[in-house]
């Protein structure tokens, strides 16, 4: 049987030579050997030089994702195990189990395994398969990750829309170890949070904000805090531990707010707190009309622009909430504002926030630029991996 392979159009090997892991369908001249969805293919330049091996994804505009750029490296279980072990080892070195028991173990392309995300919550691993290639290897990947990590309980949360782009249906459920408990009580920098890995957002918790939540403790001392898009209280609890004077937390999800309240009790935190169910866009307007002020505002909205196509609408959303937040800040107040939209670059985000400050009539300076935690690494060859952008601003 002939080798299964892709041959690139002339001049289209440039991104491959830069080791970008994605190959778009428009770059492919020929598909040889009828590879199945997710199957490993050799990739050749138009001059028939072998450039590496990739997972074929016939339904997606990202028609292949590279496993390796070494023409001689074999993609087999031993290859997968090396990647899994290296990612696990890196996390072991980064995290102190006595303080933090939940973090990302595998961050897809940036850990060399495109389409696989794995998060650890105590003795559970929660997996998300988002590409045809990862799906193709799912059984070995599950088994080998259990081996590499020594964690046997595995739950799947492949309930993400991107799977449809790869022709994959959504999938959730226990993969090993039976049904997980309704809540796992994880530790993050010494703070306890209850996490619902079956129904919570993402794989249960916004792990990417861990360092920024820790930083909140430093910023919040004696402040009147407004935490917008609070989910289960991540930034609220950090502000409480940091000595905030009072905290208002806003979210549209009643379940998330209930858990937030419980999380406060779980940690014995007594900071005066209000949990408000509502649409942040409306709540901020109401507070503005009431002429209320705050010393520290957090804006951590959901992804307004998953891809570049929705950027304009997203920009309006970001501008709106940032403008309102600037108006609600007392003199000398701090704004920590985030965007997790892949389609909005750090530079564009800074410009949107600058426009909001201008329209709000405030002078603001950037004190710090923030990003995702070190368990969400960004391969230098894969800038798309850097999606979380944050600014700490102070108004004068
Ligand atoms: N800062 C949080 C994560 C925020 S995720 C943490 O550290 O854990 C975004 C949150 O925004 C989700 O909880 C979602 O329920 C909420 N949300 C989405 N749209 C909203 C809206 N228009 N108004 C209020 N909350 C909203």
Boltz pocket constraint, residues with backbone or C-beta under 6 A from the ligand:
constraints:
  - pocket:
      binder: B
      contacts: [[A, 201], [A, 205], [A, 206], [A, 209], [A, 213], [A, 228], [A, 229], [A, 230], [A, 231], [A, 232], [A, 233], [A, 234], [A, 235], [A, 250], [A, 251], [A, 252], [A, 253], [A, 256], [A, 278], [A, 279], [A, 280], [A, 281], [A, 300], [A, 301], [A, 302]]
      max_distance: 6.0
